[in-house]
């Protein structure tokens, strides 16, 4: 198994993008919650 399948790589990127966005949003909520504001 050498090399990445471009199609699966694109699919993984498409999946990872919204997840990263969600994590960033959740972290922001958690941070503001921890700082009491």
PDB file of N, H, CA, C and O in Angstrom:
ATOM      1  N   UNK A   1       0.844  -1.194   0.000  1.00  0.00           N
ATOM      2  CA  UNK A   1       0.000   0.000   0.000  1.00  0.00           C
ATOM      3  C   UNK A   1       0.878   1.241   0.000  1.00  0.00           C
ATOM      4  O   UNK A   1       1.221   1.769   1.058  1.00  0.00           O
ATOM      5  N   UNK A   2       1.230   1.693  -1.161  1.00  0.00           N
ATOM      6  H   UNK A   2       0.951   1.264  -2.021  1.00  0.00           H
ATOM      7  CA  UNK A   2       2.056   2.881  -1.249  1.00  0.00           C
ATOM      8  C   UNK A   2       1.276   4.008  -1.913  1.00  0.00           C
ATOM      9  O   UNK A   2       0.613   3.799  -2.929  1.00  0.00           O
ATOM     10  N   UNK A   3       1.358   5.190  -1.342  1.00  0.00           N
ATOM     11  H   UNK A   3       1.896   5.359  -0.517  1.00  0.00           H
ATOM     12  CA  UNK A   3       0.637   6.327  -1.900  1.00  0.00           C
ATOM     13  C   UNK A   3      -0.765   6.436  -1.341  1.00  0.00           C
ATOM     14  O   UNK A   3      -1.323   5.470  -0.819  1.00  0.00           O
ATOM     15  N   UNK A   4      -1.325   7.628  -1.458  1.00  0.00           N
ATOM     16  H   UNK A   4      -0.872   8.412  -1.882  1.00  0.00           H
ATOM     17  CA  UNK A   4      -2.669   7.890  -0.955  1.00  0.00           C
ATOM     18  C   UNK A   4      -3.659   7.924  -2.110  1.00  0.00           C
ATOM     19  O   UNK A   4      -3.336   8.384  -3.205  1.00  0.00           O
ATOM     20  N   UNK A   5      -4.861   7.436  -1.857  1.00  0.00           N
ATOM     21  H   UNK A   5      -5.124   7.062  -0.967  1.00  0.00           H
ATOM     22  CA  UNK A   5      -5.913   7.514  -2.851  1.00  0.00           C
ATOM     23  C   UNK A   5      -6.441   8.947  -2.851  1.00  0.00           C
ATOM     24  O   UNK A   5      -6.988   9.403  -1.847  1.00  0.00           O
ATOM     25  N   UNK A   6      -6.282   9.659  -3.965  1.00  0.00           N
ATOM     26  H   UNK A   6      -5.838   9.289  -4.781  1.00  0.00           H
ATOM     27  CA  UNK A   6      -6.682  11.073  -4.016  1.00  0.00           C
ATOM     28  C   UNK A   6      -8.146  11.274  -3.651  1.00  0.00           C
ATOM     29  O   UNK A   6      -8.510  12.269  -3.025  1.00  0.00           O
ATOM     30  N   UNK A   7      -8.984  10.315  -4.049  1.00  0.00           N
ATOM     31  H   UNK A   7      -8.689   9.506  -4.557  1.00  0.00           H
ATOM     32  CA  UNK A   7     -10.417  10.451  -3.780  1.00  0.00           C
ATOM     33  C   UNK A   7     -10.703  10.348  -2.286  1.00  0.00           C
ATOM     34  O   UNK A   7     -11.452  11.152  -1.730  1.00  0.00           O
ATOM     35  N   UNK A   8     -10.104   9.355  -1.645  1.00  0.00           N
ATOM     36  H   UNK A   8      -9.495   8.702  -2.096  1.00  0.00           H
ATOM     37  CA  UNK A   8     -10.319   9.178  -0.206  1.00  0.00           C
ATOM     38  C   UNK A   8      -9.692  10.339   0.563  1.00  0.00           C
ATOM     39  O   UNK A   8     -10.207  10.762   1.598  1.00  0.00           O
ATOM     40  N   UNK A   9      -8.571  10.850   0.042  1.00  0.00           N
ATOM     41  H   UNK A   9      -8.152  10.507  -0.799  1.00  0.00           H
ATOM     42  CA  UNK A   9      -7.901  11.979   0.679  1.00  0.00           C
ATOM     43  C   UNK A   9      -8.802  13.208   0.634  1.00  0.00           C
ATOM     44  O   UNK A   9      -8.914  13.941   1.616  1.00  0.00           O
ATOM     45  N   UNK A  10      -9.443  13.430  -0.516  1.00  0.00           N
ATOM     46  H   UNK A  10      -9.352  12.835  -1.314  1.00  0.00           H
ATOM     47  CA  UNK A  10     -10.362  14.554  -0.653  1.00  0.00           C
ATOM     48  C   UNK A  10     -11.557  14.370   0.262  1.00  0.00           C
ATOM     49  O   UNK A  10     -12.034  15.332   0.864  1.00  0.00           O
ATOM     50  N   UNK A  11     -12.044  13.146   0.372  1.00  0.00           N
ATOM     51  H   UNK A  11     -11.656  12.364  -0.117  1.00  0.00           H
ATOM     52  CA  UNK A  11     -13.185  12.853   1.240  1.00  0.00           C
ATOM     53  C   UNK A  11     -12.809  13.105   2.694  1.00  0.00           C
ATOM     54  O   UNK A  11     -13.600  13.661   3.456  1.00  0.00           O
ATOM     55  N   UNK A  12     -11.612  12.701   3.078  1.00  0.00           N
ATOM     56  H   UNK A  12     -10.969  12.249   2.459  1.00  0.00           H
ATOM     57  CA  UNK A  12     -11.146  12.896   4.452  1.00  0.00           C
ATOM     58  C   UNK A  12     -11.028  14.386   4.760  1.00  0.00           C
ATOM     59  O   UNK A  12     -11.379  14.828   5.854  1.00  0.00           O
ATOM     60  N   UNK A  13     -10.538  15.151   3.804  1.00  0.00           N
ATOM     61  H   UNK A  13     -10.252  14.793   2.915  1.00  0.00           H
ATOM     62  CA  UNK A  13     -10.403  16.594   3.998  1.00  0.00           C
ATOM     63  C   UNK A  13     -11.767  17.227   4.149  1.00  0.00           C
ATOM     64  O   UNK A  13     -11.966  18.118   4.975  1.00  0.00           O
ATOM     65  N   UNK A  14     -12.724  16.751   3.327  1.00  0.00           N
ATOM     66  H   UNK A  14     -12.562  16.028   2.655  1.00  0.00           H
ATOM     67  CA  UNK A  14     -14.074  17.304   3.367  1.00  0.00           C
ATOM     68  C   UNK A  14     -14.728  17.005   4.712  1.00  0.00           C
ATOM     69  O   UNK A  14     -15.505  17.806   5.231  1.00  0.00           O
ATOM     70  N   UNK A  15     -14.398  15.832   5.270  1.00  0.00           N
ATOM     71  H   UNK A  15     -13.767  15.181   4.848  1.00  0.00           H
ATOM     72  CA  UNK A  15     -14.960  15.454   6.560  1.00  0.00           C
ATOM     73  C   UNK A  15     -14.280  16.201   7.695  1.00  0.00           C
ATOM     74  O   UNK A  15     -14.919  16.607   8.665  1.00  0.00           O
ATOM     75  N   UNK A  16     -12.976  16.374   7.557  1.00  0.00           N
ATOM     76  H   UNK A  16     -12.456  16.045   6.768  1.00  0.00           H
ATOM     77  CA  UNK A  16     -12.188  16.964   8.638  1.00  0.00           C
ATOM     78  C   UNK A  16     -12.492  18.455   8.780  1.00  0.00           C
ATOM     79  O   UNK A  16     -12.464  18.995   9.886  1.00  0.00           O
ATOM     80  N   UNK A  17     -12.782  19.116   7.665  1.00  0.00           N
ATOM     81  H   UNK A  17     -12.805  18.678   6.767  1.00  0.00           H
ATOM     82  CA  UNK A  17     -12.989  20.561   7.699  1.00  0.00           C
ATOM     83  C   UNK A  17     -14.115  20.988   8.638  1.00  0.00           C
ATOM     84  O   UNK A  17     -13.887  21.825   9.511  1.00  0.00           O
ATOM     85  N   UNK A  18     -15.337  20.435   8.486  1.00  0.00           N
ATOM     86  H   UNK A  18     -15.522  19.755   7.777  1.00  0.00           H
ATOM     87  CA  UNK A  18     -16.423  20.819   9.397  1.00  0.00           C
ATOM     88  C   UNK A  18     -16.129  20.406  10.831  1.00  0.00           C
ATOM     89  O   UNK A  18     -16.512  21.104  11.770  1.00  0.00           O
ATOM     90  N   UNK A  19     -15.457  19.282  11.004  1.00  0.00           N
ATOM     91  H   UNK A  19     -15.146  18.715  10.241  1.00  0.00           H
ATOM     92  CA  UNK A  19     -15.130  18.816  12.351  1.00  0.00           C
ATOM     93  C   UNK A  19     -14.182  19.794  13.035  1.00  0.00           C
ATOM     94  O   UNK A  19     -14.350  20.112  14.212  1.00  0.00           O
ATOM     95  N   UNK A  20     -13.195  20.262  12.298  1.00  0.00           N
ATOM     96  H   UNK A  20     -13.058  20.003  11.342  1.00  0.00           H
ATOM     97  CA  UNK A  20     -12.239  21.226  12.850  1.00  0.00           C
ATOM     98  C   UNK A  20     -12.953  22.507  13.220  1.00  0.00           C
ATOM     99  O   UNK A  20     -12.667  23.121  14.247  1.00  0.00           O
ATOM    100  N   UNK A  21     -13.894  22.906  12.362  1.00  0.00           N
ATOM    101  H   UNK A  21     -14.126  22.407  11.528  1.00  0.00           H
ATOM    102  CA  UNK A  21     -14.668  24.117  12.620  1.00  0.00           C
ATOM    103  C   UNK A  21     -15.485  23.962  13.895  1.00  0.00           C
ATOM    104  O   UNK A  21     -15.548  24.878  14.716  1.00  0.00           O
ATOM    105  N   UNK A  22     -16.102  22.810  14.055  1.00  0.00           N
ATOM    106  H   UNK A  22     -16.050  22.066  13.389  1.00  0.00           H
ATOM    107  CA  UNK A  22     -16.905  22.534  15.250  1.00  0.00           C
ATOM    108  C   UNK A  22     -16.046  22.550  16.507  1.00  0.00           C
ATOM    109  O   UNK A  22     -16.419  23.137  17.523  1.00  0.00           O
ATOM    110  N   UNK A  23     -14.886  21.892  16.423  1.00  0.00           N
ATOM    111  H   UNK A  23     -14.583  21.416  15.598  1.00  0.00           H
ATOM    112  CA  UNK A  23     -13.981  21.836  17.577  1.00  0.00           C
ATOM    113  C   UNK A  23     -13.522  23.226  17.980  1.00  0.00           C
ATOM    114  O   UNK A  23     -13.419  23.549  19.164  1.00  0.00           O
ATOM    115  N   UNK A  24     -13.248  24.044  16.967  1.00  0.00           N
ATOM    116  H   UNK A  24     -13.331  23.781  16.005  1.00  0.00           H
ATOM    117  CA  UNK A  24     -12.795  25.406  17.239  1.00  0.00           C
ATOM    118  C   UNK A  24     -13.910  26.195  17.926  1.00  0.00           C
ATOM    119  O   UNK A  24     -13.662  26.969  18.850  1.00  0.00           O
ATOM    120  N   UNK A  25     -15.139  25.984  17.458  1.00  0.00           N
ATOM    121  H   UNK A  25     -15.341  25.355  16.708  1.00  0.00           H
ATOM    122  CA  UNK A  25     -16.278  26.684  18.025  1.00  0.00           C
ATOM    123  C   UNK A  25     -16.514  26.230  19.461  1.00  0.00           C
ATOM    124  O   UNK A  25     -16.767  27.046  20.347  1.00  0.00           O
ATOM    125  N   UNK A  26     -16.428  24.913  19.681  1.00  0.00           N
ATOM    126  H   UNK A  26     -16.223  24.250  18.961  1.00  0.00           H
ATOM    127  CA  UNK A  26     -16.636  24.372  21.020  1.00  0.00           C
ATOM    128  C   UNK A  26     -15.555  24.860  21.980  1.00  0.00           C
ATOM    129  O   UNK A  26     -15.829  25.165  23.141  1.00  0.00           O
ATOM    130  N   UNK A  27     -14.318  24.930  21.476  1.00  0.00           N
ATOM    131  H   UNK A  27     -14.095  24.683  20.533  1.00  0.00           H
ATOM    132  CA  UNK A  27     -13.215  25.386  22.314  1.00  0.00           C
ATOM    133  C   UNK A  27     -13.423  26.842  22.703  1.00  0.00           C
ATOM    134  O   UNK A  27     -13.130  27.245  23.829  1.00  0.00           O
ATOM    135  N   UNK A  28     -13.930  27.622  21.763  1.00  0.00           N
ATOM    136  H   UNK A  28     -14.167  27.295  20.848  1.00  0.00           H
ATOM    137  CA  UNK A  28     -14.192  29.033  22.035  1.00  0.00           C
ATOM    138  C   UNK A  28     -15.260  29.160  23.117  1.00  0.00           C
ATOM    139  O   UNK A  28     -15.138  29.982  24.025  1.00  0.00           O
ATOM    140  N   UNK A  29     -16.305  28.343  23.014  1.00  0.00           N
ATOM    141  H   UNK A  29     -16.404  27.675  22.276  1.00  0.00           H
ATOM    142  CA  UNK A  29     -17.384  28.357  24.014  1.00  0.00           C
ATOM    143  C   UNK A  29     -16.835  27.937  25.374  1.00  0.00           C
ATOM    144  O   UNK A  29     -17.161  28.537  26.399  1.00  0.00           O
ATOM    145  N   UNK A  30     -15.996  26.897  25.373  1.00  0.00           N
ATOM    146  H   UNK A  30     -15.731  26.410  24.541  1.00  0.00           H
ATOM    147  CA  UNK A  30     -15.424  26.403  26.624  1.00  0.00           C
ATOM    148  C   UNK A  30     -14.524  27.452  27.259  1.00  0.00           C
ATOM    149  O   UNK A  30     -14.560  27.663  28.471  1.00  0.00           O
ATOM    150  N   UNK A  31     -13.714  28.112  26.427  1.00  0.00           N
ATOM    151  H   UNK A  31     -13.685  27.941  25.442  1.00  0.00           H
ATOM    152  CA  UNK A  31     -12.797  29.130  26.932  1.00  0.00           C
ATOM    153  C   UNK A  31     -13.563  30.283  27.575  1.00  0.00           C
ATOM    154  O   UNK A  31     -13.229  30.720  28.676  1.00  0.00           O
ATOM    155  N   UNK A  32     -14.579  30.769  26.888  1.00  0.00           N
ATOM    156  H   UNK A  32     -14.850  30.414  25.993  1.00  0.00           H
ATOM    157  CA  UNK A  32     -15.354  31.884  27.437  1.00  0.00           C
ATOM    158  C   UNK A  32     -16.118  31.436  28.677  1.00  0.00           C
ATOM    159  O   UNK A  32     -16.356  32.231  29.586  1.00  0.00           O
ATOM    160  N   UNK A  33     -16.500  30.168  28.712  1.00  0.00           N
ATOM    161  H   UNK A  33     -16.306  29.522  27.974  1.00  0.00           H
ATOM    162  CA  UNK A  33     -17.196  29.635  29.877  1.00  0.00           C
ATOM    163  C   UNK A  33     -16.263  29.537  31.077  1.00  0.00           C
ATOM    164  O   UNK A  33     -16.651  29.834  32.206  1.00  0.00           O
ATOM    165  N   UNK A  34     -15.026  29.117  30.818  1.00  0.00           N
ATOM    166  H   UNK A  34     -14.711  28.875  29.900  1.00  0.00           H
ATOM    167  CA  UNK A  34     -14.056  28.973  31.897  1.00  0.00           C
ATOM    168  C   UNK A  34     -13.646  30.336  32.454  1.00  0.00           C
ATOM    169  O   UNK A  34     -13.419  30.483  33.655  1.00  0.00           O
ATOM    170  N   UNK A  35     -13.553  31.325  31.574  1.00  0.00           N
ATOM    171  H   UNK A  35     -13.737  31.205  30.598  1.00  0.00           H
ATOM    172  CA  UNK A  35     -13.144  32.655  32.031  1.00  0.00           C
ATOM    173  C   UNK A  35     -14.321  33.421  32.624  1.00  0.00           C
ATOM    174  O   UNK A  35     -14.182  34.578  33.021  1.00  0.00           O
ATOM    175  N   UNK A  36     -15.469  32.775  32.680  1.00  0.00           N
ATOM    176  H   UNK A  36     -15.582  31.835  32.358  1.00  0.00           H
ATOM    177  CA  UNK A  36     -16.632  33.369  33.336  1.00  0.00           C
ATOM    178  C   UNK A  36     -17.292  34.471  32.525  1.00  0.00           C
ATOM    179  O   UNK A  36     -17.909  35.376  33.087  1.00  0.00           O
ATOM    180  N   UNK A  37     -17.163  34.395  31.193  1.00  0.00           N
ATOM    181  H   UNK A  37     -16.662  33.659  30.737  1.00  0.00           H
ATOM    182  CA  UNK A  37     -17.787  35.432  30.404  1.00  0.00           C
ATOM    183  C   UNK A  37     -18.213  34.902  29.077  1.00  0.00           C
ATOM    184  O   UNK A  37     -18.766  35.642  28.264  1.00  0.00           O
TER     185      UNK A  37
END
